[in-house]
Amino acid sequence: MMPQQGQRRFWGAVLLLSWSVPLTCDPAVAAGAEPESSVQGDLQESGACASTVRIEVGFDGSCPHHPDGVKREGPTAFRLFPSWRASVGIDEEAVGRSTRLGFKVVHTGPRPLPVDLWIDWQYHDAPPKDRPSFSSVEEFMSYRDFVVVQGPEQDGWRTAMADVTDSVAHARLEVAPGETEVHWHPPYNYTQSERFVDSLRDHALVKVEKIGQSPEGRNLWLLRITDTSPRPKEPFLIRCRVHAYESASSYTMEGMVQWLLSGEPYAAAALRQYVFYVIPMANPDGVHNGLGSLIAPRGVNLSGVFYEPDPASLPLKQAIDRVRPTVAIDLHNWQNKHTYGLLGLDPEIRKRFVLYMPDQREFGKVWDIRDPRPLPEDPPERELLRHYCYRNFGTTAVTFEFPWFGRSPDDMRATGRKALWSLLRALDPPPPVLR
């Protein structure tokens, strides 16, 4: 069973669960086997190949975010609980509902070691009102049967498949000396977002505006991107990282921004027609603190725009109301491995869009298309961004869901470029008579 959730916040803690393991140079001995000879036993006693392996959490974006979410089960074996929260959570922050995973395996020895990781998603421990909305534990775990791994001095992420028993995924990794990061999906944390925003400050076509702070004091930014033409332009909103675990939305956003600033002909034409407003990270607290969808274990879900916002969501609503977008994109990534989400786009525009961006079968992905439905006459307390903007501003809006499996961060940036280019083309159909 998972350690009992505490009631205090421990967001700054770093796990240093160190277990010194005298080892021979034989990895089998490292995993707990008896040495095969007295020579190996002598090596153990002398510490000639001694090593220490530990799990580190508590850094920007880690999940679990505190040592209580990790249990050592052997010299090089650990059980991790992605549902651990500093206080009892709701929704995707409840026990058995987590959509986040990220930690480091720190190995200080001289040679690679096999390390066993049991990732306990605790499906059956979810409270009845927060039960995961899946047909079975098998479906739930079909999205959680892998991790991505980045070893010391490596730039890319590799996928490691796991063996699943009930709601526990077991991954055995060959861990090199140094720090190896393990996540459910390639991470994109608050520090990366701040670095990306800083990289744009001196660009002639970008204005960086601080629109507020999160409840824990992190920055909320609005990027304004357009050319210097004085002609009237339409406002175009791109909102990103509402849900903390959805790191793909950050990479697709980066791809969109990089394409707009690339100088390519269609990008230059778009900057002549639109002023692009980008919210690069709507939920920095949830991102930093290793949460799934909310801003705190019992916090709000920012996917909806509140008509009577609380302090946490007020700066975002004020920015949306000020922009009054003609077009809006809401960027997400759901857990599904094999389908993209194309949600809420006007059917005529959507038909043209998929001509420019058809199913990306080379990545095993097809579109799940959900056309808009009539809105209720009276607005609710909160509405999805696309519904809020359509009701109040007549906005053409779309929600994109771009899942991770089988894709790299560069693939996601390319997907963002393709999606924005295709939407712009769909919004500007060719004339009926071609010359």
C-alpha positions as a Markdown table, in Angstrom:
| # | Residue | x | y | z |
|---|---|---|---|---|
| 1 | Met | 0.0 | 0.0 | 0.0 |
| 2 | Met | 1.0 | 3.6 | -0.6 |
| 3 | Pro | 2.3 | 5.6 | 2.3 |
| 4 | Gln | -0.4 | 7.7 | 3.9 |
| 5 | Gln | -0.8 | 11.1 | 2.3 |
| 6 | Gly | 0.2 | 14.0 | 4.6 |
| 7 | Gln | -1.6 | 17.2 | 5.2 |
| 8 | Arg | 1.5 | 19.5 | 4.8 |
| 9 | Arg | 3.1 | 20.8 | 1.7 |
| 10 | Phe | 6.6 | 19.4 | 1.0 |
| 11 | Trp | 7.0 | 20.8 | -2.6 |
| 12 | Gly | 10.7 | 21.7 | -2.0 |
| 13 | Ala | 11.9 | 18.4 | -0.6 |
| 14 | Val | 14.4 | 16.3 | -2.5 |
| 15 | Leu | 14.5 | 12.5 | -2.0 |
| 16 | Leu | 17.9 | 11.2 | -1.1 |
| 17 | Leu | 17.1 | 7.6 | -0.3 |
| 18 | Ser | 20.6 | 6.3 | -0.3 |
| 19 | Trp | 21.5 | 2.6 | 0.1 |
| 20 | Ser | 25.1 | 1.8 | -0.2 |
| 21 | Val | 25.4 | -1.4 | -2.1 |
| 22 | Pro | 28.8 | -3.2 | -2.1 |
| 23 | Leu | 29.0 | -4.8 | -5.5 |
| 24 | Thr | 31.2 | -6.9 | -7.7 |
| 25 | Cys | 31.6 | -6.1 | -11.3 |
| 26 | Asp | 28.9 | -8.7 | -12.0 |
| 27 | Pro | 25.5 | -7.0 | -12.6 |
| 28 | Ala | 23.8 | -10.2 | -11.3 |
| 29 | Val | 25.4 | -9.6 | -7.9 |
| 30 | Ala | 24.2 | -6.0 | -8.0 |
| 31 | Ala | 20.7 | -7.3 | -8.4 |
| 32 | Gly | 21.1 | -9.4 | -5.2 |
| 33 | Ala | 22.6 | -12.7 | -6.4 |
| 34 | Glu | 25.3 | -14.4 | -4.4 |
| 35 | Pro | 28.9 | -13.9 | -5.7 |
| 36 | Glu | 30.0 | -16.9 | -7.8 |
| 37 | Ser | 33.6 | -17.0 | -6.4 |
| 38 | Ser | 35.7 | -16.0 | -3.4 |
| 39 | Val | 37.4 | -13.6 | -5.6 |
| 40 | Gln | 34.1 | -11.7 | -6.2 |
| 41 | Gly | 33.5 | -11.9 | -2.4 |
| 42 | Asp | 36.8 | -10.3 | -1.8 |
| 43 | Leu | 36.0 | -7.6 | -4.2 |
| 44 | Gln | 32.7 | -7.0 | -2.4 |
| 45 | Glu | 34.5 | -6.6 | 0.9 |
| 46 | Ser | 37.1 | -4.3 | -0.5 |
| 47 | Gly | 34.5 | -2.1 | -2.1 |
| 48 | Ala | 36.4 | -2.2 | -5.4 |
| 49 | Cys | 33.1 | -1.9 | -7.3 |
| 50 | Ala | 31.0 | -0.2 | -4.6 |
| 51 | Ser | 28.1 | 1.9 | -5.7 |
| 52 | Thr | 25.1 | 3.8 | -4.3 |
| 53 | Val | 21.7 | 4.0 | -6.1 |
| 54 | Arg | 19.0 | 6.3 | -5.1 |
| 55 | Ile | 15.8 | 7.9 | -6.4 |
| 56 | Glu | 15.6 | 11.7 | -6.5 |
| 57 | Val | 12.3 | 13.6 | -6.5 |
| 58 | Gly | 11.2 | 17.1 | -5.4 |
| 59 | Phe | 12.7 | 18.9 | -8.4 |
| 60 | Asp | 10.7 | 21.0 | -10.9 |
| 61 | Gly | 8.1 | 18.8 | -12.4 |
| 62 | Ser | 8.8 | 15.6 | -10.5 |
| 63 | Cys | 6.0 | 13.1 | -9.6 |
| 64 | Pro | 5.8 | 11.9 | -6.9 |
| 65 | His | 7.0 | 15.2 | -5.5 |
| 66 | His | 8.1 | 14.0 | -2.0 |
| 67 | Pro | 10.1 | 11.0 | -0.5 |
| 68 | Asp | 6.9 | 9.6 | 0.9 |
| 69 | Gly | 5.9 | 8.7 | -2.6 |
| 70 | Val | 8.8 | 6.3 | -3.0 |
| 71 | Lys | 9.5 | 3.0 | -1.2 |
| 72 | Arg | 12.8 | 1.1 | -1.5 |
| 73 | Glu | 12.3 | -2.6 | -2.0 |
| 74 | Gly | 15.9 | -3.7 | -2.4 |
| 75 | Pro | 19.4 | -2.4 | -3.1 |
| 76 | Thr | 18.4 | -1.5 | -6.7 |
| 77 | Ala | 14.6 | -1.9 | -6.6 |
| 78 | Phe | 12.0 | 0.8 | -5.9 |
| 79 | Arg | 8.3 | 1.2 | -5.8 |
| 80 | Leu | 6.9 | 4.6 | -6.9 |
| 81 | Phe | 3.4 | 6.0 | -6.2 |
| 82 | Pro | 2.5 | 8.6 | -8.8 |
| 83 | Ser | -0.7 | 9.4 | -6.9 |
| 84 | Trp | 1.1 | 10.7 | -3.8 |
| 85 | Arg | 0.1 | 14.3 | -3.0 |
| 86 | Ala | 1.0 | 16.6 | -0.2 |
| 87 | Ser | -2.6 | 16.6 | 0.9 |
| 88 | Val | -5.6 | 14.5 | -0.1 |
| 89 | Gly | -6.5 | 15.4 | -3.7 |
| 90 | Ile | -9.6 | 15.3 | -6.0 |
| 91 | Asp | -10.1 | 14.5 | -9.7 |
| 92 | Glu | -6.7 | 13.6 | -11.3 |
| 93 | Glu | -5.0 | 14.4 | -8.0 |
| 94 | Ala | -6.9 | 11.7 | -6.1 |
| 95 | Val | -5.3 | 8.4 | -5.2 |
| 96 | Gly | -5.5 | 6.1 | -8.3 |
| 97 | Arg | -6.1 | 8.9 | -10.7 |
| 98 | Ser | -2.7 | 10.3 | -11.4 |
| 99 | Thr | -1.7 | 11.3 | -14.9 |
| 100 | Arg | 1.9 | 12.3 | -14.1 |
| 101 | Leu | 5.2 | 10.5 | -13.4 |
| 102 | Gly | 8.8 | 11.8 | -13.3 |
| 103 | Phe | 11.9 | 11.1 | -11.2 |
| 104 | Lys | 15.7 | 10.6 | -11.4 |
| 105 | Val | 17.7 | 7.4 | -10.8 |
| 106 | Val | 21.0 | 8.5 | -9.4 |
| 107 | His | 23.8 | 6.0 | -9.7 |
| 108 | Thr | 27.2 | 7.0 | -8.3 |
| 109 | Gly | 29.1 | 3.7 | -9.1 |
| 110 | Pro | 31.6 | 3.0 | -11.9 |
| 111 | Arg | 29.6 | 0.6 | -14.0 |
| 112 | Pro | 26.0 | 0.3 | -15.3 |
| 113 | Leu | 23.5 | -1.5 | -13.1 |
| 114 | Pro | 20.1 | -3.1 | -13.6 |
| 115 | Val | 17.5 | -1.2 | -11.6 |
| 116 | Asp | 13.9 | -2.5 | -11.0 |
| 117 | Leu | 11.1 | 0.1 | -10.9 |
| 118 | Trp | 7.6 | -0.9 | -9.8 |
| 119 | Ile | 5.3 | 2.0 | -10.7 |
| 120 | Asp | 2.1 | 1.5 | -8.7 |
| 121 | Trp | -0.8 | 3.5 | -10.2 |
| 122 | Gln | -3.2 | 2.3 | -7.5 |
| 123 | Tyr | -6.2 | 2.0 | -9.8 |
| 124 | His | -8.3 | 0.1 | -7.2 |
| 125 | Asp | -7.6 | 2.6 | -4.4 |
| 126 | Ala | -9.4 | 5.5 | -6.2 |
| 127 | Pro | -12.3 | 6.9 | -4.2 |
| 128 | Pro | -15.7 | 6.0 | -5.8 |
| 129 | Lys | -16.4 | 9.6 | -6.8 |
| 130 | Asp | -12.9 | 9.9 | -8.4 |
| 131 | Arg | -12.8 | 6.4 | -10.0 |
| 132 | Pro | -10.9 | 6.7 | -13.3 |
| 133 | Ser | -13.3 | 6.9 | -16.3 |
| 134 | Phe | -12.0 | 3.8 | -18.0 |
| 135 | Ser | -13.9 | 0.6 | -18.7 |
| 136 | Ser | -11.4 | -1.5 | -16.8 |
| 137 | Val | -8.0 | -1.6 | -15.1 |
| 138 | Glu | -6.7 | -3.2 | -18.3 |
| 139 | Glu | -7.7 | -0.1 | -20.4 |
| 140 | Phe | -6.3 | 2.2 | -17.8 |
| 141 | Met | -3.0 | 0.5 | -17.8 |
| 142 | Ser | -2.9 | 0.2 | -21.6 |
| 143 | Tyr | -1.8 | 3.8 | -21.5 |
| 144 | Arg | 0.7 | 3.3 | -18.7 |
| 145 | Asp | 2.7 | 0.3 | -20.0 |
| 146 | Phe | 5.8 | 2.3 | -20.8 |
| 147 | Val | 8.1 | 5.0 | -19.6 |
| 148 | Val | 10.5 | 7.3 | -21.4 |
| 149 | Val | 14.2 | 7.4 | -20.3 |
| 150 | Gln | 17.0 | 9.8 | -20.8 |
| 151 | Gly | 20.4 | 8.7 | -19.6 |
| 152 | Pro | 23.4 | 10.7 | -18.5 |
| 153 | Glu | 24.7 | 13.1 | -21.2 |
| 154 | Gln | 21.9 | 12.1 | -23.6 |
| 155 | Asp | 19.7 | 14.6 | -25.4 |
| 156 | Gly | 16.9 | 12.4 | -26.6 |
| 157 | Trp | 14.3 | 10.2 | -24.9 |
| 158 | Arg | 13.9 | 6.4 | -25.5 |
| 159 | Thr | 10.8 | 4.4 | -24.8 |
| 160 | Ala | 11.1 | 1.5 | -22.4 |
| 161 | Met | 8.1 | -0.9 | -22.3 |
| 162 | Ala | 7.0 | -2.2 | -18.9 |
| 163 | Asp | 5.4 | -5.5 | -17.8 |
| 164 | Val | 2.0 | -4.9 | -16.3 |
| 165 | Thr | 0.4 | -6.8 | -13.4 |
| 166 | Asp | -3.0 | -5.3 | -12.4 |
| 167 | Ser | -2.2 | -1.6 | -12.0 |
| 168 | Val | 1.5 | -1.9 | -11.4 |
| 169 | Ala | 4.0 | -1.4 | -14.3 |
| 170 | His | 7.4 | -3.0 | -13.8 |
| 171 | Ala | 10.3 | -1.6 | -15.8 |
| 172 | Arg | 13.9 | -3.0 | -15.5 |
| 173 | Leu | 16.4 | -0.5 | -16.8 |
| 174 | Glu | 20.1 | -0.7 | -17.3 |
| 175 | Val | 21.2 | 2.5 | -15.6 |
| 176 | Ala | 24.6 | 4.1 | -16.4 |
| 177 | Pro | 26.6 | 6.0 | -13.7 |
| 178 | Gly | 25.2 | 9.5 | -13.3 |
| 179 | Glu | 21.6 | 10.7 | -13.4 |
| 180 | Thr | 19.0 | 9.0 | -15.5 |
| 181 | Glu | 15.6 | 10.7 | -15.8 |
| 182 | Val | 12.4 | 8.5 | -16.1 |
| 183 | His | 9.0 | 10.0 | -17.0 |
| 184 | Trp | 5.7 | 8.9 | -18.3 |
| 185 | His | 6.1 | 11.3 | -21.2 |
| 186 | Pro | 8.9 | 13.7 | -22.2 |
| 187 | Pro | 8.8 | 16.5 | -19.6 |
| 188 | Tyr | 8.5 | 20.2 | -20.1 |
| 189 | Asn | 8.7 | 22.0 | -16.7 |
| 190 | Tyr | 8.3 | 25.5 | -15.5 |
| 191 | Thr | 12.0 | 26.2 | -15.9 |
| 192 | Gln | 11.9 | 25.3 | -19.5 |
| 193 | Ser | 8.9 | 27.6 | -20.1 |
| 194 | Glu | 10.7 | 30.5 | -18.4 |
| 195 | Arg | 13.7 | 29.8 | -20.6 |
| 196 | Phe | 11.6 | 29.8 | -23.8 |
| 197 | Val | 9.9 | 33.1 | -22.9 |
| 198 | Asp | 13.3 | 34.7 | -22.1 |
| 199 | Ser | 14.6 | 33.6 | -25.5 |
| 200 | Leu | 11.9 | 35.7 | -27.2 |
| 201 | Arg | 12.4 | 39.0 | -25.3 |
| 202 | Asp | 14.7 | 40.6 | -27.8 |
| 203 | His | 12.8 | 39.5 | -30.9 |
| 204 | Ala | 11.5 | 42.5 | -32.9 |
| 205 | Leu | 8.1 | 40.9 | -33.6 |
| 206 | Val | 7.5 | 39.7 | -30.0 |
| 207 | Lys | 6.2 | 41.5 | -27.0 |
| 208 | Val | 6.3 | 39.7 | -23.7 |
| 209 | Glu | 3.8 | 40.8 | -21.1 |
| 210 | Lys | 3.3 | 39.6 | -17.6 |
| 211 | Ile | -0.4 | 39.3 | -16.9 |
| 212 | Gly | -0.2 | 38.1 | -13.3 |
| 213 | Gln | 1.1 | 35.4 | -11.0 |
| 214 | Ser | 0.0 | 32.0 | -9.9 |
| 215 | Pro | -1.1 | 31.4 | -6.3 |
| 216 | Glu | 2.4 | 30.3 | -5.5 |
| 217 | Gly | 4.0 | 33.4 | -7.2 |
| 218 | Arg | 5.0 | 31.9 | -10.6 |
| 219 | Asn | 4.8 | 34.0 | -13.7 |
| 220 | Leu | 1.9 | 34.1 | -16.1 |
| 221 | Trp | 2.9 | 35.4 | -19.5 |
| 222 | Leu | 1.2 | 36.6 | -22.6 |
| 223 | Leu | 3.2 | 36.7 | -25.8 |
| 224 | Arg | 2.1 | 39.1 | -28.6 |
| 225 | Ile | 3.4 | 38.2 | -32.0 |
| 226 | Thr | 2.8 | 40.2 | -35.2 |
| 227 | Asp | 4.6 | 42.2 | -37.8 |
| 228 | Thr | 5.0 | 46.0 | -37.9 |
| 229 | Ser | 2.3 | 46.6 | -40.5 |
| 230 | Pro | -0.2 | 49.3 | -39.4 |
| 231 | Arg | -3.1 | 47.6 | -41.2 |
| 232 | Pro | -6.1 | 46.3 | -39.1 |
| 233 | Lys | -5.5 | 42.7 | -37.9 |
| 234 | Glu | -7.6 | 40.1 | -36.2 |
| 235 | Pro | -6.7 | 38.7 | -32.8 |
| 236 | Phe | -5.7 | 35.0 | -32.7 |
| 237 | Leu | -5.3 | 33.3 | -29.2 |
| 238 | Ile | -3.3 | 30.2 | -28.5 |
| 239 | Arg | -3.6 | 28.8 | -24.9 |
| 240 | Cys | -1.2 | 26.1 | -23.6 |
| 241 | Arg | -0.6 | 23.9 | -20.6 |
| 242 | Val | -3.8 | 24.3 | -18.8 |
| 243 | His | -3.4 | 20.7 | -17.5 |
| 244 | Ala | -0.1 | 20.2 | -15.8 |
| 245 | Tyr | 0.8 | 16.7 | -17.2 |
| 246 | Glu | 0.1 | 17.7 | -20.8 |
| 247 | Ser | 3.7 | 18.5 | -21.8 |
| 248 | Ala | 3.0 | 17.8 | -25.5 |
| 249 | Ser | 1.0 | 21.0 | -25.6 |
| 250 | Ser | 4.1 | 23.0 | -24.6 |
| 251 | Tyr | 6.2 | 21.5 | -27.4 |
| 252 | Thr | 3.4 | 22.0 | -30.0 |
| 253 | Met | 3.2 | 25.6 | -28.8 |
| 254 | Glu | 6.9 | 26.1 | -29.3 |
| 255 | Gly | 6.6 | 24.7 | -32.8 |
| 256 | Met | 3.8 | 27.2 | -33.6 |
| 257 | Val | 5.8 | 30.2 | -32.2 |
| 258 | Gln | 9.0 | 29.2 | -34.0 |
| 259 | Trp | 7.1 | 28.8 | -37.3 |
| 260 | Leu | 5.5 | 32.2 | -36.9 |
| 261 | Leu | 8.9 | 33.8 | -36.5 |
| 262 | Ser | 10.6 | 31.7 | -39.2 |
| 263 | Gly | 10.2 | 34.2 | -42.1 |
| 264 | Glu | 8.5 | 31.5 | -44.2 |
| 265 | Pro | 6.1 | 33.0 | -46.7 |
| 266 | Tyr | 2.9 | 31.7 | -45.1 |
| 267 | Ala | 4.1 | 32.7 | -41.7 |
| 268 | Ala | 4.9 | 36.2 | -42.9 |
| 269 | Ala | 1.4 | 36.4 | -44.4 |
| 270 | Ala | -0.2 | 35.2 | -41.2 |
| 271 | Leu | 1.6 | 38.0 | -39.2 |
| 272 | Arg | 0.3 | 40.5 | -41.7 |
| 273 | Gln | -3.3 | 39.3 | -41.1 |
| 274 | Tyr | -3.3 | 38.4 | -37.4 |
| 275 | Val | -2.0 | 39.5 | -34.0 |
| 276 | Phe | -1.1 | 36.2 | -32.2 |
| 277 | Tyr | -1.5 | 36.1 | -28.5 |
| 278 | Val | 0.0 | 33.1 | -26.8 |
| 279 | Ile | -0.4 | 32.0 | -23.1 |
| 280 | Pro | 2.6 | 29.7 | -22.9 |
| 281 | Met | 1.8 | 28.1 | -19.5 |
| 282 | Ala | -1.5 | 28.7 | -17.9 |
| 283 | Asn | -0.9 | 26.4 | -14.9 |
| 284 | Pro | 2.7 | 26.8 | -13.7 |
| 285 | Asp | 2.1 | 25.7 | -10.1 |
| 286 | Gly | 0.6 | 22.3 | -11.3 |
| 287 | Val | 3.5 | 21.9 | -13.7 |
| 288 | His | 6.2 | 22.6 | -11.1 |
| 289 | Asn | 4.6 | 20.6 | -8.3 |
| 290 | Gly | 4.1 | 17.4 | -10.4 |
| 291 | Leu | 0.4 | 17.4 | -10.6 |
| 292 | Gly | -1.9 | 16.0 | -13.2 |
| 293 | Ser | -4.6 | 18.5 | -14.2 |
| 294 | Leu | -5.3 | 20.9 | -11.3 |
| 295 | Ile | -3.4 | 23.9 | -9.9 |
| 296 | Ala | -3.3 | 22.2 | -6.4 |
| 297 | Pro | -4.4 | 18.8 | -5.0 |
| 298 | Arg | -7.9 | 20.3 | -4.4 |
| 299 | Gly | -7.5 | 23.2 | -6.8 |
| 300 | Val | -9.5 | 24.4 | -9.8 |
| 301 | Asn | -9.4 | 22.9 | -13.3 |
| 302 | Leu | -8.4 | 25.8 | -15.6 |
| 303 | Ser | -9.8 | 24.1 | -18.8 |
| 304 | Gly | -13.0 | 26.0 | -18.1 |
| 305 | Val | -13.3 | 29.8 | -18.1 |
| 306 | Phe | -15.2 | 30.9 | -15.0 |
| 307 | Tyr | -17.7 | 33.7 | -15.4 |
| 308 | Glu | -17.0 | 34.6 | -11.7 |
| 309 | Pro | -13.3 | 33.6 | -11.5 |
| 310 | Asp | -11.4 | 33.0 | -8.3 |
| 311 | Pro | -8.0 | 34.7 | -7.9 |
| 312 | Ala | -6.2 | 31.8 | -9.5 |
| 313 | Ser | -8.1 | 32.0 | -12.8 |
| 314 | Leu | -8.8 | 35.8 | -12.9 |
| 315 | Pro | -5.6 | 36.8 | -14.7 |
| 316 | Leu | -6.3 | 34.3 | -17.5 |
| 317 | Lys | -9.9 | 35.4 | -17.9 |
| 318 | Gln | -8.9 | 39.0 | -18.0 |
| 319 | Ala | -6.4 | 38.3 | -20.8 |
| 320 | Ile | -9.0 | 36.3 | -22.8 |
| 321 | Asp | -11.5 | 39.1 | -22.4 |
| 322 | Arg | -9.0 | 41.7 | -23.5 |
| 323 | Val | -7.9 | 39.8 | -26.6 |
| 324 | Arg | -11.5 | 39.0 | -27.7 |
| 325 | Pro | -10.1 | 36.5 | -30.2 |
| 326 | Thr | -11.4 | 36.0 | -33.7 |
| 327 | Val | -9.7 | 32.6 | -33.7 |
| 328 | Ala | -8.6 | 30.5 | -30.8 |
| 329 | Ile | -6.6 | 27.3 | -30.3 |
| 330 | Asp | -6.6 | 25.4 | -27.0 |
| 331 | Leu | -3.7 | 22.9 | -26.9 |
| 332 | His | -3.9 | 19.7 | -24.9 |
| 333 | Asn | -2.7 | 16.1 | -25.0 |
| 334 | Trp | -4.8 | 13.2 | -23.8 |
| 335 | Gln | -3.6 | 9.8 | -22.7 |
| 336 | Asn | -4.9 | 7.9 | -25.8 |
| 337 | Lys | -1.9 | 6.4 | -27.7 |
| 338 | His | -3.4 | 6.2 | -31.2 |
| 339 | Thr | -5.8 | 9.1 | -31.9 |
| 340 | Tyr | -5.5 | 12.9 | -32.2 |
| 341 | Gly | -8.3 | 15.0 | -31.0 |
| 342 | Leu | -9.9 | 17.6 | -33.3 |
| 343 | Leu | -12.6 | 19.1 | -31.2 |
| 344 | Gly | -15.2 | 21.8 | -31.8 |
| 345 | Leu | -14.0 | 23.2 | -35.1 |
| 346 | Asp | -16.7 | 24.4 | -37.5 |
| 347 | Pro | -17.5 | 21.5 | -39.9 |
| 348 | Glu | -16.8 | 23.4 | -43.1 |
| 349 | Ile | -13.4 | 24.6 | -41.8 |
| 350 | Arg | -12.7 | 21.2 | -40.4 |
| 351 | Lys | -13.2 | 19.6 | -43.8 |
| 352 | Arg | -10.6 | 21.9 | -45.3 |
| 353 | Phe | -8.3 | 21.4 | -42.3 |
| 354 | Val | -8.0 | 17.7 | -42.7 |
| 355 | Leu | -7.1 | 18.1 | -46.4 |
| 356 | Tyr | -4.0 | 20.0 | -45.2 |
| 357 | Met | -3.3 | 17.8 | -42.1 |
| 358 | Pro | -4.7 | 14.3 | -42.7 |
| 359 | Asp | -4.2 | 11.4 | -40.3 |
| 360 | Gln | -0.5 | 11.1 | -39.4 |
| 361 | Arg | -0.4 | 7.3 | -40.0 |
| 362 | Glu | 3.4 | 7.3 | -40.0 |
| 363 | Phe | 3.1 | 7.9 | -36.2 |
| 364 | Gly | 0.1 | 5.5 | -35.9 |
| 365 | Lys | -2.3 | 8.4 | -35.3 |
| 366 | Val | -5.8 | 9.1 | -36.8 |
| 367 | Trp | -8.1 | 11.9 | -36.1 |
| 368 | Asp | -11.0 | 11.6 | -33.5 |
| 369 | Ile | -13.3 | 14.4 | -34.9 |
| 370 | Arg | -15.9 | 15.9 | -32.6 |
| 371 | Asp | -17.9 | 18.7 | -34.3 |
| 372 | Pro | -19.4 | 21.4 | -32.2 |
| 373 | Arg | -22.8 | 21.1 | -30.5 |
| 374 | Pro | -25.4 | 23.8 | -29.8 |
| 375 | Leu | -24.6 | 25.7 | -26.6 |
| 376 | Pro | -27.2 | 26.0 | -23.9 |
| 377 | Glu | -29.0 | 29.3 | -24.0 |
| 378 | Asp | -28.0 | 30.3 | -20.4 |
| 379 | Pro | -24.2 | 30.2 | -19.7 |
| 380 | Pro | -23.1 | 27.9 | -16.9 |
| 381 | Glu | -20.7 | 28.9 | -14.1 |
| 382 | Arg | -17.8 | 28.0 | -16.4 |
| 383 | Glu | -17.4 | 26.9 | -20.0 |
| 384 | Leu | -14.6 | 25.4 | -22.1 |
| 385 | Leu | -12.5 | 28.0 | -23.8 |
| 386 | Arg | -13.9 | 27.3 | -27.2 |
| 387 | His | -17.5 | 27.6 | -25.9 |
| 388 | Tyr | -16.8 | 30.7 | -23.9 |
| 389 | Cys | -15.1 | 32.5 | -26.8 |
| 390 | Tyr | -17.8 | 31.5 | -29.3 |
| 391 | Arg | -20.6 | 32.6 | -27.0 |
| 392 | Asn | -19.0 | 36.0 | -26.1 |
| 393 | Phe | -17.0 | 36.9 | -29.2 |
| 394 | Gly | -18.2 | 34.7 | -32.0 |
| 395 | Thr | -14.8 | 33.0 | -32.1 |
| 396 | Thr | -13.8 | 30.2 | -34.5 |
| 397 | Ala | -12.2 | 27.9 | -31.9 |
| 398 | Val | -10.7 | 24.5 | -31.8 |
| 399 | Thr | -9.2 | 22.2 | -29.2 |
| 400 | Phe | -6.3 | 20.0 | -30.3 |
| 401 | Glu | -5.3 | 16.8 | -28.4 |
| 402 | Phe | -1.9 | 15.5 | -29.4 |
| 403 | Pro | -0.9 | 12.3 | -27.5 |
| 404 | Trp | 2.8 | 11.4 | -26.9 |
| 405 | Phe | 3.2 | 7.7 | -27.6 |
| 406 | Gly | 5.8 | 7.1 | -30.4 |
| 407 | Arg | 6.7 | 10.8 | -30.7 |
| 408 | Ser | 9.7 | 12.9 | -29.7 |
| 409 | Pro | 9.7 | 16.6 | -28.6 |
| 410 | Asp | 10.9 | 17.5 | -32.1 |
| 411 | Asp | 8.0 | 15.5 | -33.6 |
| 412 | Met | 5.7 | 17.5 | -31.4 |
| 413 | Arg | 7.1 | 20.9 | -32.4 |
| 414 | Ala | 6.7 | 19.8 | -36.1 |
| 415 | Thr | 3.1 | 18.8 | -35.3 |
| 416 | Gly | 2.5 | 22.2 | -33.9 |
| 417 | Arg | 3.8 | 23.9 | -37.0 |
| 418 | Lys | 1.7 | 21.7 | -39.2 |
| 419 | Ala | -1.5 | 22.2 | -37.2 |
| 420 | Leu | -1.2 | 26.0 | -37.2 |
| 421 | Trp | -0.3 | 26.2 | -40.9 |
| 422 | Ser | -3.2 | 23.9 | -41.8 |
| 423 | Leu | -5.7 | 25.8 | -39.7 |
| 424 | Leu | -4.6 | 29.1 | -41.3 |
| 425 | Arg | -5.0 | 27.5 | -44.8 |
| 426 | Ala | -8.5 | 26.2 | -43.8 |
| 427 | Leu | -9.5 | 29.7 | -42.7 |
| 428 | Asp | -8.4 | 31.1 | -46.0 |
| 429 | Pro | -10.0 | 28.9 | -48.7 |
| 430 | Pro | -9.0 | 29.6 | -52.4 |
| 431 | Pro | -11.4 | 31.8 | -54.4 |
| 432 | Pro | -14.1 | 29.9 | -56.5 |
| 433 | Val | -12.5 | 31.1 | -59.7 |
| 434 | Leu | -8.8 | 30.4 | -60.0 |
| 435 | Arg | -6.6 | 32.6 | -62.3 |
